[in-house]
Amino acid sequence: MYTPPFFKPDRTASLKFAGERGFGTMCAFDGHKPIASPLPFYLTYAADGTPQAAFHVARHNPLVKLADGATSWLLAINGPDAYVSPDWYVSPDQVPTWLYQSVHLSGPVRLLSDGELSVQIDTLSEKFENWLLPKKPWTSGKMTAGRLEAMKKGIVGLVMTVEEVEGSFKLNQHKSDADYVAIANALGAQAHADAREIAQLMQDARPEAFANETKMLERTAP
């Protein structure tokens, strides 16, 4: 991933973002062409602190045959994104751009045992069911044993040992306060939820810029 220094989050922030998103596109190479599948996952950590991305795919997914435990795969996790019009800047002679958050995790992937898959299913569902609180969380215990086992036979559990973490949080960090605030305000007024989310991220990243804008408005108010 190409990331200019001012867009590059640290490793901790990148892993936090990936873990909270929990959904990405897993990519591998079969020797002739790329193979990719969008999928949910969760992060866990080995005893030595090494991150691991746990997930599962359909048994007939071509990724299964590529999980040799040695070849590196790529997991791309994307967050909100938004187009920026040059007309929104205070400064002249700007060009269109796109703001976004993205993290890439890479490393070898191995197959999980049946026992590990059972733990993974429960852990993965717990992660996302917690998003729906106060709804009572669904658990695999609600299924009959025979039905659960039949469903498990249709999937294969895998885990990536994350060897490299790359991130790019492009939020116009290199722009002046005036341009930065103008872009965030314009995005915040858009109908698209991603644009508004990018605007909020920009405010969270540089609150002092918006505080200065408020002070200036107060000084010029009649």
ROSE-4610 file (N, C-alpha, C; in Angstrom, 1 decimal, always signed):
// ROSE-4610
residu = [M/M/M/Y/Y/Y/T/T/T/P/P/P/P/P/P/F/F/F/F/F/F/K/K/K/P/P/P/D/D/D/R/R/R/T/T/T/A/A/A/S/S/S/L/L/L/K/K/K/F/F/F/A/A/A/G/G/G/E/E/E/R/R/R/G/G/G/F/F/F/G/G/G/T/T/T/M/M/M/C/C/C/A/A/A/F/F/F/D/D/D/G/G/G/H/H/H/K/K/K/P/P/P/I/I/I/A/A/A/S/S/S/P/P/P/L/L/L/P/P/P/F/F/F/Y/Y/Y/L/L/L/T/T/T/Y/Y/Y/A/A/A/A/A/A/D/D/D/G/G/G/T/T/T/P/P/P/Q/Q/Q/A/A/A/A/A/A/F/F/F/H/H/H/V/V/V/A/A/A/R/R/R/H/H/H/N/N/N/P/P/P/L/L/L/V/V/V/K/K/K/L/L/L/A/A/A/D/D/D/G/G/G/A/A/A/T/T/T/S/S/S/W/W/W/L/L/L/L/L/L/A/A/A/I/I/I/N/N/N/G/G/G/P/P/P/D/D/D/A/A/A/Y/Y/Y/V/V/V/S/S/S/P/P/P/D/D/D/W/W/W/Y/Y/Y/V/V/V/S/S/S/P/P/P/D/D/D/Q/Q/Q/V/V/V/P/P/P/T/T/T/W/W/W/L/L/L/Y/Y/Y/Q/Q/Q/S/S/S/V/V/V/H/H/H/L/L/L/S/S/S/G/G/G/P/P/P/V/V/V/R/R/R/L/L/L/L/L/L/S/S/S/D/D/D/G/G/G/E/E/E/L/L/L/S/S/S/V/V/V/Q/Q/Q/I/I/I/D/D/D/T/T/T/L/L/L/S/S/S/E/E/E/K/K/K/F/F/F/E/E/E/N/N/N/W/W/W/L/L/L/L/L/L/P/P/P/K/K/K/K/K/K/P/P/P/W/W/W/T/T/T/S/S/S/G/G/G/K/K/K/M/M/M/T/T/T/A/A/A/G/G/G/R/R/R/L/L/L/E/E/E/A/A/A/M/M/M/K/K/K/K/K/K/G/G/G/I/I/I/V/V/V/G/G/G/L/L/L/V/V/V/M/M/M/T/T/T/V/V/V/E/E/E/E/E/E/V/V/V/E/E/E/G/G/G/S/S/S/F/F/F/K/K/K/L/L/L/N/N/N/Q/Q/Q/H/H/H/K/K/K/S/S/S/D/D/D/A/A/A/D/D/D/Y/Y/Y/V/V/V/A/A/A/I/I/I/A/A/A/N/N/N/A/A/A/L/L/L/G/G/G/A/A/A/Q/Q/Q/A/A/A/H/H/H/A/A/A/D/D/D/A/A/A/R/R/R/E/E/E/I/I/I/A/A/A/Q/Q/Q/L/L/L/M/M/M/Q/Q/Q/D/D/D/A/A/A/R/R/R/P/P/P/E/E/E/A/A/A/F/F/F/A/A/A/N/N/N/E/E/E/T/T/T/K/K/K/M/M/M/L/L/L/E/E/E/R/R/R/T/T/T/A/A/A/P/P/P]
num = [1/1/1/2/2/2/3/3/3/4/4/4/5/5/5/6/6/6/7/7/7/8/8/8/9/9/9/10/10/10/11/11/11/12/12/12/13/13/13/14/14/14/15/15/15/16/16/16/17/17/17/18/18/18/19/19/19/20/20/20/21/21/21/22/22/22/23/23/23/24/24/24/25/25/25/26/26/26/27/27/27/28/28/28/29/29/29/30/30/30/31/31/31/32/32/32/33/33/33/34/34/34/35/35/35/36/36/36/37/37/37/38/38/38/39/39/39/40/40/40/41/41/41/42/42/42/43/43/43/44/44/44/45/45/45/46/46/46/47/47/47/48/48/48/49/49/49/50/50/50/51/51/51/52/52/52/53/53/53/54/54/54/55/55/55/56/56/56/57/57/57/58/58/58/59/59/59/60/60/60/61/61/61/62/62/62/63/63/63/64/64/64/65/65/65/66/66/66/67/67/67/68/68/68/69/69/69/70/70/70/71/71/71/72/72/72/73/73/73/74/74/74/75/75/75/76/76/76/77/77/77/78/78/78/79/79/79/80/80/80/81/81/81/82/82/82/83/83/83/84/84/84/85/85/85/86/86/86/87/87/87/88/88/88/89/89/89/90/90/90/91/91/91/92/92/92/93/93/93/94/94/94/95/95/95/96/96/96/97/97/97/98/98/98/99/99/99/100/100/100/101/101/101/102/102/102/103/103/103/104/104/104/105/105/105/106/106/106/107/107/107/108/108/108/109/109/109/110/110/110/111/111/111/112/112/112/113/113/113/114/114/114/115/115/115/116/116/116/117/117/117/118/118/118/119/119/119/120/120/120/121/121/121/122/122/122/123/123/123/124/124/124/125/125/125/126/126/126/127/127/127/128/128/128/129/129/129/130/130/130/131/131/131/132/132/132/133/133/133/134/134/134/135/135/135/136/136/136/137/137/137/138/138/138/139/139/139/140/140/140/141/141/141/142/142/142/143/143/143/144/144/144/145/145/145/146/146/146/147/147/147/148/148/148/149/149/149/150/150/150/151/151/151/152/152/152/153/153/153/154/154/154/155/155/155/156/156/156/157/157/157/158/158/158/159/159/159/160/160/160/161/161/161/162/162/162/163/163/163/164/164/164/165/165/165/166/166/166/167/167/167/168/168/168/169/169/169/170/170/170/171/171/171/172/172/172/173/173/173/174/174/174/175/175/175/176/176/176/177/177/177/178/178/178/179/179/179/180/180/180/181/181/181/182/182/182/183/183/183/184/184/184/185/185/185/186/186/186/187/187/187/188/188/188/189/189/189/190/190/190/191/191/191/192/192/192/193/193/193/194/194/194/195/195/195/196/196/196/197/197/197/198/198/198/199/199/199/200/200/200/201/201/201/202/202/202/203/203/203/204/204/204/205/205/205/206/206/206/207/207/207/208/208/208/209/209/209/210/210/210/211/211/211/212/212/212/213/213/213/214/214/214/215/215/215/216/216/216/217/217/217/218/218/218/219/219/219/220/220/220/221/221/221/222/222/222]
x = [+0.8/+0.0/+0.9/+0.6/+1.3/+0.7/+1.5/+0.9/+1.9/+1.6/+2.4/+2.5/+3.6/+3.7/+2.6/+2.0/+1.0/-0.4/-0.5/-1.7/-1.6/-0.4/+0.0/-0.3/-1.3/-1.6/-0.5/-0.4/+0.6/-0.1/+0.8/+0.3/-0.9/-0.8/-1.9/-3.2/-3.2/-4.4/-4.9/-4.0/-4.4/-5.1/-4.5/-5.1/-6.5/-6.6/-7.8/-8.9/-8.6/-9.5/-10.0/-9.0/-9.3/-10.2/-9.9/-10.6/-12.1/-12.2/-13.6/-14.4/-13.8/-14.5/-15.0/-14.1/-14.4/-14.9/-14.7/-15.2/-14.2/-13.7/-12.8/-12.8/-11.8/-11.7/-10.4/-10.5/-9.3/-8.8/-7.6/-7.0/-5.8/-5.8/-4.6/-4.4/-3.3/-2.9/-2.7/-3.5/-3.5/-2.4/-1.5/-0.5/-0.8/-2.0/-2.5/-3.2/-4.0/-4.8/-5.1/-5.5/-5.9/-7.2/-7.4/-8.6/-9.0/-10.3/-10.7/-12.1/-12.3/-13.6/-13.9/-15.0/-15.4/-15.9/-15.4/-15.8/-15.7/-16.4/-16.2/-15.1/-14.5/-13.4/-13.3/-12.5/-12.1/-10.7/-10.1/-8.7/-8.5/-7.5/-7.1/-5.5/-4.9/-3.5/-2.9/-1.7/-1.0/-0.3/+0.3/+0.9/+2.0/+2.7/+3.8/+3.3/+2.0/+1.4/+1.2/+1.5/+1.3/-0.2/-0.7/-2.1/-2.5/-3.7/-4.2/-5.6/-5.9/-7.3/-8.0/-9.0/-9.8/-11.0/-11.3/-12.4/-12.8/-13.9/-14.2/-14.8/-14.8/-15.3/-16.1/-16.9/-17.5/-16.5/-16.8/-15.9/-15.4/-16.2/-15.9/-15.2/-15.0/-14.3/-12.9/-12.4/-11.1/-10.0/-10.3/-9.2/-8.8/-9.7/-9.3/-8.1/-8.0/-6.9/-5.6/-5.6/-4.4/-3.9/-4.6/-4.2/-3.1/-1.9/-0.8/+0.0/-0.4/+0.3/+1.6/+2.0/+3.3/+3.2/+2.3/+2.1/+1.4/+1.9/+1.2/+0.0/-1.1/-2.4/-2.5/-3.5/-3.8/-5.2/-5.4/-6.8/-6.9/-7.8/-8.0/-9.3/-9.1/-10.3/-10.5/-11.7/-12.0/-13.0/-12.8/-13.8/-14.6/-15.1/-15.9/-15.0/-15.6/-14.9/-15.8/-15.2/-16.0/-15.2/-15.9/-15.3/-15.3/-14.2/-14.0/-13.9/-14.8/-14.8/-13.8/-13.1/-12.2/-12.9/-14.2/-15.0/-15.2/-14.9/-15.1/-14.0/-12.8/-11.6/-11.7/-11.0/-10.9/-9.8/-8.7/-7.6/-7.9/-7.3/-7.6/-6.7/-7.0/-6.2/-6.1/-7.2/-7.2/-7.7/-7.5/-8.0/-8.9/-9.7/-10.6/-9.7/-10.3/-9.6/-10.6/-10.1/-11.0/-10.4/-11.2/-10.8/-11.3/-10.5/-10.9/-10.0/-10.4/-9.7/-9.5/-8.3/-8.1/-6.9/-7.0/-5.9/-5.7/-4.4/-4.1/-3.3/-3.8/-3.1/-2.6/-1.4/-0.9/-0.1/-0.1/+0.6/+0.1/+0.7/+0.3/-1.0/-1.7/-3.0/-3.0/-3.5/-3.6/-5.0/-5.3/-6.6/-6.8/-8.0/-8.4/-8.9/-8.7/-9.3/-10.8/-11.5/-13.0/-13.2/-12.4/-12.6/-12.3/-11.3/-11.0/-12.1/-12.7/-13.8/-15.0/-15.3/-16.4/-16.2/-15.0/-14.7/-14.8/-14.4/-14.4/-15.8/-16.7/-18.1/-18.7/-18.5/-19.1/-18.5/-17.2/-16.5/-16.9/-17.0/-17.4/-18.8/-19.7/-21.1/-21.3/-20.5/-20.6/-20.2/-19.1/-18.6/-19.7/-20.4/-21.3/-22.7/-23.1/-24.3/-24.2/-23.0/-22.9/-23.1/-23.0/-23.4/-24.9/-25.7/-27.1/-27.7/-26.9/-27.4/-28.3/-29.4/-29.7/-30.5/-30.5/-31.1/-30.3/-31.1/-30.5/-29.6/-28.3/-27.5/-27.9/-27.8/-27.9/-26.7/-26.8/-25.6/-25.9/-24.9/-25.0/-25.8/-25.9/-26.6/-28.1/-28.6/-30.0/-30.3/-29.3/-29.5/-29.5/-30.3/-30.2/-28.8/-28.3/-26.9/-26.7/-27.7/-27.6/-27.5/-28.4/-28.4/-27.1/-26.6/-25.3/-24.2/-24.1/-23.0/-23.1/-24.3/-24.5/-24.1/-24.4/-24.0/-22.4/-21.8/-20.4/-19.6/-20.3/-19.6/-19.5/-20.3/-20.2/-19.2/-18.5/-17.5/-16.2/-15.2/-13.8/-13.2/-12.7/-12.1/-10.7/-10.3/-8.9/-8.5/-7.2/-6.6/-5.3/-5.3/-4.1/-3.2/-1.9/-0.9/-0.4/-0.8/-0.5/+1.0/+1.7/+3.1/+3.3/+2.4/+2.6/+1.3/+1.4/+0.2/+0.5/-0.4/-0.3/-1.6/-1.5/-2.7/-2.6/-3.7/-3.8/-5.1/-5.0/-6.2/-6.1/-6.6/-6.4/-7.6/-7.3/-8.3/-7.9/-7.1/-6.6/-5.8/-5.0/-4.3/-3.2/-2.8/-1.7/-2.3/-3.6/-4.1/-4.1/-4.3/-4.4/-5.6/-5.7/-6.9/-8.1/-7.9/-9.1/-9.6/-8.7/-9.2/-9.7/-9.1/-9.5/-10.9/-11.2/-12.5/-13.5/-13.2/-14.1/-14.5/-13.6/-13.9/-14.7/-14.4/-15.2/-16.6/-16.8/-18.1/-18.9/-18.3/-19.0/-19.4/-18.5/-18.8/-19.9/-19.9/-20.9/-22.3/-22.4/-23.6/-24.2/-23.4/-23.8/-24.8/-25.6/-26.6/-26.0/-24.9/-24.3/-23.7/-24.0/-23.6/-22.1/-21.4/-19.9/-19.3/-19.9/-19.3/-19.4/-20.6/-20.8/-19.8/-19.6/-18.7/-17.2/-16.8/-15.5/-15.4/-16.4/-16.5/-16.2/-16.9/-16.8/-15.3/-14.8/-13.4/-12.4/-12.7/-11.8/-11.9/-13.1/-13.3/-12.6/-12.7/-12.1/-10.6/-10.0/-8.6/-8.0/-8.7/-8.1/-9.2/-9.6/-10.6/-10.2/-8.9/-8.5/-8.8/-8.8/-9.1/-10.5/-11.4/-12.8/-13.1/-12.3/-12.4/-12.0/-10.9/-10.4/-11.5/-12.2/-13.2/-14.3/-14.7/-15.8/-15.4/-14.2/-13.7/-13.8/-13.4/-13.4/-14.8/-15.7/-17.1/-17.7/-17.3/-17.8/-17.3/-16.0/-15.4/-16.1/-16.5/-17.1/-18.6/-19.2/-20.7/-21.1/-22.2/-22.7/-23.2]
y = [-1.2/+0.0/+1.2/+2.2/+3.4/+4.4/+4.9/+5.8/+6.9/+8.1/+9.3/+9.4/+9.8/+9.9/+10.5/+11.6/+12.3/+11.6/+10.5/+9.7/+8.4/+8.1/+6.8/+6.7/+5.9/+5.6/+4.7/+4.7/+3.7/+2.3/+1.4/+0.0/-0.3/+0.3/+0.1/+0.7/+1.9/+2.4/+1.6/+1.1/+0.3/-1.0/-1.7/-2.9/-2.7/-1.5/-1.2/-1.0/-0.3/+0.0/-1.4/-2.2/-3.5/-4.4/-4.4/-5.2/-4.7/-3.4/-2.8/-3.0/-2.9/-3.1/-4.5/-5.5/-6.9/-7.4/-6.7/-7.2/-6.7/-7.5/-7.1/-8.1/-7.9/-8.7/-9.5/-10.8/-11.7/-12.0/-11.8/-12.0/-13.0/-13.8/-14.8/-14.9/-15.6/-15.8/-17.3/-17.8/-19.2/-19.7/-18.8/-19.1/-18.6/-18.3/-17.7/-16.4/-16.3/-15.1/-14.9/-13.6/-13.4/-14.0/-14.5/-15.0/-14.2/-13.7/-12.8/-13.1/-13.0/-13.2/-12.2/-11.5/-10.6/-11.4/-11.1/-12.0/-11.2/-11.7/-11.2/-11.9/-11.3/-11.9/-11.2/-11.8/-11.1/-11.3/-10.4/-10.4/-11.0/-11.8/-12.4/-12.3/-12.6/-12.4/-13.6/-14.1/-15.2/-14.8/-15.8/-15.6/-14.6/-14.5/-13.5/-12.2/-12.0/-10.7/-10.6/-11.7/-11.6/-11.6/-10.6/-10.6/-11.8/-12.2/-13.3/-12.9/-13.1/-12.8/-14.1/-14.4/-15.7/-15.5/-16.4/-16.3/-17.7/-17.8/-19.1/-18.8/-19.8/-19.7/-20.9/-20.9/-22.1/-23.1/-24.4/-25.5/-25.5/-25.1/-25.1/-23.8/-22.9/-21.6/-22.0/-21.5/-21.8/-21.3/-20.5/-20.0/-21.2/-22.2/-23.3/-24.0/-24.3/-25.1/-24.3/-23.0/-22.2/-21.9/-22.4/-22.2/-23.2/-22.9/-23.9/-23.6/-22.5/-22.1/-21.4/-21.2/-20.5/-19.3/-19.4/-18.3/-17.2/-16.0/-14.8/-14.4/-14.1/-13.6/-12.1/-11.4/-10.0/-9.9/-9.3/-8.9/-7.4/-6.9/-5.5/-5.1/-4.1/-3.7/-2.2/-1.9/-0.5/+0.1/+1.4/+2.1/+3.1/+4.2/+5.1/+5.8/+6.3/+7.0/+8.1/+9.1/+10.2/+11.0/+11.5/+12.3/+13.8/+14.5/+15.9/+16.7/+17.7/+18.6/+19.8/+20.2/+21.3/+22.6/+22.7/+23.9/+24.1/+23.1/+23.2/+23.9/+24.0/+24.5/+26.0/+26.6/+28.0/+28.4/+27.6/+28.0/+27.7/+28.5/+28.2/+27.1/+26.7/+25.8/+24.4/+23.9/+22.6/+21.6/+20.3/+19.2/+18.3/+17.5/+16.5/+15.5/+14.9/+13.9/+13.0/+12.0/+11.0/+10.8/+10.9/+10.7/+9.3/+8.6/+7.2/+6.7/+5.6/+4.8/+3.4/+2.9/+1.5/+0.9/-0.4/-1.1/-2.4/-2.8/-4.1/-4.9/-6.1/-7.1/-8.2/-8.7/-9.8/-10.8/-12.0/-13.1/-14.5/-15.5/-16.9/-17.3/-18.2/-18.7/-20.2/-20.7/-22.1/-22.5/-23.8/-24.4/-24.6/-24.5/-24.8/-26.2/-26.7/-28.0/-27.8/-28.9/-28.8/-28.2/-28.5/-27.9/-26.4/-26.0/-24.5/-23.8/-24.5/-23.9/-23.6/-24.6/-24.4/-23.1/-23.0/-21.8/-20.5/-20.6/-19.4/-19.0/-20.0/-19.7/-18.9/-19.4/-18.7/-17.3/-17.2/-16.0/-14.9/-15.4/-14.4/-13.9/-14.9/-14.4/-13.5/-13.8/-13.0/-11.6/-11.4/-10.1/-9.3/-9.8/-9.0/-8.9/-10.0/-9.9/-8.8/-8.5/-7.5/-6.1/-6.0/-4.7/-4.4/-5.5/-5.3/-5.2/-5.1/-5.0/-3.7/-3.8/-4.7/-6.0/-6.2/-7.5/-8.7/-9.7/-10.9/-11.6/-11.8/-12.3/-13.7/-13.9/-15.3/-16.1/-17.3/-18.2/-19.5/-20.3/-21.5/-22.5/-22.3/-23.2/-23.2/-22.2/-22.1/-23.1/-23.7/-24.6/-26.0/-26.9/-28.3/-28.8/-29.8/-30.3/-30.8/-31.6/-32.1/-31.1/-30.0/-29.0/-28.2/-27.9/-27.2/-27.9/-29.2/-30.0/-30.1/-30.2/-30.2/-28.9/-27.8/-26.5/-26.4/-26.8/-26.8/-27.5/-28.6/-29.4/-28.6/-27.5/-26.8/-25.6/-25.5/-24.4/-24.9/-24.1/-24.4/-23.2/-23.4/-22.4/-22.1/-20.9/-20.5/-19.4/-19.2/-18.1/-17.6/-16.3/-15.6/-15.2/-15.5/-15.0/-13.7/-12.6/-11.2/-10.9/-10.8/-10.5/-9.0/-8.4/-7.0/-6.3/-5.0/-4.2/-2.9/-2.5/-1.3/-0.5/+0.8/+1.6/+2.9/+3.4/+4.8/+5.4/+6.5/+7.2/+8.6/+8.7/+9.9/+10.9/+11.9/+12.8/+14.2/+14.5/+15.8/+16.4/+15.6/+16.1/+17.1/+17.1/+18.0/+19.4/+19.6/+20.9/+21.9/+23.2/+24.3/+24.1/+24.7/+24.7/+25.2/+26.3/+26.8/+25.8/+25.2/+24.2/+23.0/+22.6/+21.4/+21.5/+22.6/+22.9/+23.0/+23.7/+23.9/+22.5/+21.6/+20.3/+19.5/+19.5/+18.8/+19.3/+20.6/+21.2/+20.8/+20.8/+20.5/+19.0/+18.1/+16.7/+16.4/+17.2/+17.0/+17.4/+18.2/+18.6/+17.7/+16.6/+15.7/+14.7/+14.2/+13.2/+11.8/+11.5/+10.2/+10.0/+8.9/+8.6/+8.6/+8.0/+7.9/+9.3/+10.2/+11.6/+12.2/+12.0/+12.6/+11.9/+10.6/+9.9/+10.4/+10.7/+11.2/+12.6/+13.4/+14.7/+14.6/+13.7/+13.5/+13.1/+12.2/+11.7/+12.9/+13.8/+15.0/+15.9/+16.0/+16.9/+16.2/+14.9/+14.2/+14.3/+14.3/+14.3/+15.7/+16.8/+18.1/+19.0/+18.8/+19.6/+21.1/+21.3/+22.7/+23.6/+23.0/+23.7/+24.2/+23.4/+23.8/+24.8/+24.6/+25.6/+26.9/+27.0/+28.3/+28.9/+28.1/+28.6/+29.2/+28.5/+29.0/+30.4/+30.5/+31.8/+32.9/+32.6/+33.6/+34.0/+33.1/+33.4/+34.3/+34.0/+34.8/+36.2/+36.4/+37.7/+38.6/+37.9/+38.6/+38.8/+38.1/+38.2/+39.6/+40.1/+41.5/+41.6]
z = [+0.0/+0.0/+0.0/-0.9/-0.9/+0.0/+1.0/+2.0/+2.3/+1.9/+2.3/+3.8/+4.4/+5.8/+6.6/+6.1/+6.8/+6.8/+6.0/+6.0/+6.8/+7.2/+7.8/+9.3/+9.6/+11.1/+11.6/+13.0/+13.5/+13.6/+13.9/+13.9/+14.8/+16.0/+17.0/+16.4/+15.8/+15.2/+14.0/+13.3/+12.1/+12.6/+13.5/+14.0/+14.7/+15.4/+16.1/+15.1/+14.0/+12.9/+12.3/+12.0/+11.4/+12.3/+13.5/+14.5/+14.6/+14.7/+14.8/+13.6/+12.4/+11.2/+11.0/+11.2/+11.1/+9.8/+8.7/+7.4/+6.4/+5.5/+4.5/+3.3/+2.4/+1.2/+1.3/+1.4/+1.5/+0.1/-0.2/-1.5/-1.5/-2.5/-2.6/-4.1/-4.5/-5.9/-6.1/-7.1/-7.4/-8.4/-8.7/-9.7/-11.1/-11.3/-12.6/-12.5/-11.4/-11.3/-9.8/-9.4/-8.0/-7.7/-6.5/-6.0/-4.8/-4.7/-3.6/-3.1/-1.8/-1.2/-0.1/-0.2/+0.9/+2.1/+3.3/+4.4/+5.8/+6.8/+8.1/+8.8/+9.8/+10.5/+11.9/+12.8/+14.0/+14.3/+15.0/+15.4/+16.7/+16.8/+18.1/+18.1/+19.3/+19.4/+20.0/+19.4/+19.9/+21.2/+21.9/+23.2/+23.1/+21.9/+21.7/+21.2/+21.1/+20.7/+19.2/+18.4/+17.0/+16.6/+15.8/+15.5/+14.6/+14.7/+13.9/+13.5/+12.2/+11.6/+11.4/+12.1/+12.0/+11.2/+10.3/+9.4/+8.9/+8.1/+7.5/+6.1/+5.2/+3.9/+3.5/+2.5/+2.0/+1.6/+1.8/+1.6/+0.2/-0.8/-2.2/-2.7/-1.8/-2.1/-2.6/-3.7/-4.2/-3.3/-2.3/-1.4/-0.5/-0.2/+0.7/+0.2/-1.1/-1.6/-1.6/-1.4/-1.3/+0.1/+1.1/+2.5/+2.9/+2.5/+2.7/+4.0/+4.7/+5.9/+5.7/+4.4/+4.1/+3.2/+2.2/+1.2/+1.8/+1.6/+2.2/+1.4/+2.1/+1.6/+2.0/+1.4/+1.8/+2.2/+3.3/+3.8/+3.8/+2.9/+2.7/+3.4/+4.4/+5.1/+4.8/+4.3/+4.0/+4.9/+5.2/+6.0/+5.1/+5.7/+4.9/+3.8/+2.8/+1.8/+1.2/+0.6/+0.1/-1.0/-2.0/-3.0/-2.5/-2.9/-2.5/-3.8/-3.9/-5.0/-4.8/-5.8/-5.7/-5.3/-5.7/-5.4/-3.9/-3.1/-1.6/-0.9/-1.5/-0.9/-0.8/+0.2/+0.3/-0.6/-0.7/-1.6/-3.0/-4.0/-5.4/-6.0/-7.2/-7.9/-7.2/-6.8/-6.2/-7.2/-6.9/-7.8/-7.0/-7.8/-7.1/-6.4/-5.3/-4.6/-3.9/-3.2/-2.5/-1.1/-0.1/+1.3/+1.7/+2.5/+2.9/+4.1/+4.6/+5.6/+5.0/+5.1/+4.6/+5.3/+5.6/+6.3/+5.5/+5.3/+4.7/+5.7/+5.9/+6.7/+5.8/+6.0/+5.2/+6.0/+5.5/+6.2/+5.7/+6.1/+5.7/+6.4/+5.7/+6.2/+6.3/+7.4/+7.6/+7.9/+7.7/+8.0/+9.5/+10.0/+11.4/+11.6/+12.7/+13.1/+13.3/+13.4/+13.7/+15.0/+16.0/+17.3/+17.3/+16.5/+16.4/+15.6/+14.6/+13.9/+14.8/+15.7/+16.6/+17.4/+17.9/+18.8/+17.9/+16.7/+15.8/+15.5/+15.2/+14.9/+16.0/+17.2/+18.4/+18.7/+18.5/+18.7/+17.7/+16.4/+15.4/+15.5/+15.8/+16.0/+17.2/+18.3/+19.5/+19.2/+18.4/+18.1/+17.4/+16.4/+15.7/+16.4/+17.1/+17.9/+18.9/+19.4/+20.4/+19.8/+18.5/+17.8/+18.0/+18.2/+18.2/+19.6/+20.6/+22.0/+22.1/+22.8/+23.9/+23.4/+22.1/+21.6/+22.3/+22.7/+23.3/+22.2/+22.4/+21.4/+20.9/+19.6/+19.1/+19.4/+19.7/+19.9/+19.2/+18.9/+18.2/+19.0/+20.4/+21.2/+20.9/+20.2/+19.8/+18.7/+18.0/+17.0/+17.5/+16.8/+17.2/+16.8/+17.5/+17.3/+15.9/+15.4/+14.1/+13.0/+13.1/+12.1/+12.1/+13.3/+13.4/+12.8/+13.1/+12.5/+11.0/+10.5/+9.0/+8.4/+9.0/+8.5/+8.6/+9.6/+9.8/+8.7/+8.2/+7.1/+5.8/+5.7/+4.5/+4.5/+5.6/+5.7/+6.2/+6.0/+6.4/+7.2/+8.3/+9.1/+8.8/+8.8/+8.5/+9.4/+9.5/+10.3/+9.6/+9.5/+9.0/+10.2/+10.1/+11.0/+10.4/+11.0/+10.4/+10.6/+9.5/+9.5/+9.1/+8.4/+8.0/+8.2/+8.7/+8.9/+8.2/+7.2/+6.5/+6.6/+6.7/+6.8/+6.1/+5.6/+5.1/+5.5/+6.3/+6.7/+6.0/+4.8/+4.0/+4.4/+5.2/+5.7/+5.4/+4.4/+4.1/+5.2/+5.9/+7.1/+6.7/+5.4/+5.0/+4.6/+4.6/+4.2/+5.4/+5.0/+6.0/+6.8/+7.9/+8.8/+8.0/+7.2/+6.5/+5.5/+4.7/+3.7/+4.4/+5.5/+6.2/+6.7/+7.3/+7.9/+6.8/+5.7/+4.6/+4.0/+3.8/+3.3/+4.2/+5.5/+6.5/+6.6/+6.5/+6.6/+5.3/+4.2/+2.9/+3.0/+3.4/+3.5/+4.5/+5.6/+6.6/+6.2/+5.1/+4.6/+3.5/+3.1/+2.1/+2.6/+1.6/+2.0/+2.3/+1.7/+1.8/+3.2/+3.8/+5.2/+5.3/+4.3/+4.3/+4.3/+3.6/+3.5/+4.9/+5.6/+6.9/+7.9/+7.7/+8.6/+8.5/+7.2/+7.0/+7.6/+7.5/+8.1/+9.6/+10.3/+11.7/+12.1/+11.3/+11.5/+11.4/+10.5/+10.3/+11.5/+12.0/+13.2/+14.4/+14.5/+15.7/+15.6/+14.4/+14.2/+14.5/+14.2/+14.3/+15.0/+16.2/+16.8/+17.0/+17.1/+17.3/+16.1/+14.9/+13.7/+13.7/+14.2/+14.3/+15.4/+16.5/+17.6/+17.1/+16.3/+15.8/+14.9/+14.1/+13.2/+14.0/+15.1/+15.9/+16.5/+17.0/+17.6/+16.5/+15.3/+14.3/+13.9/+13.9/+13.6/+14.7/+16.0/+17.1/+17.0/+16.6/+16.5/+15.4/+14.3/+13.2/+13.3/+14.2/+14.4/+14.7/+14.2/+14.5/+15.9]
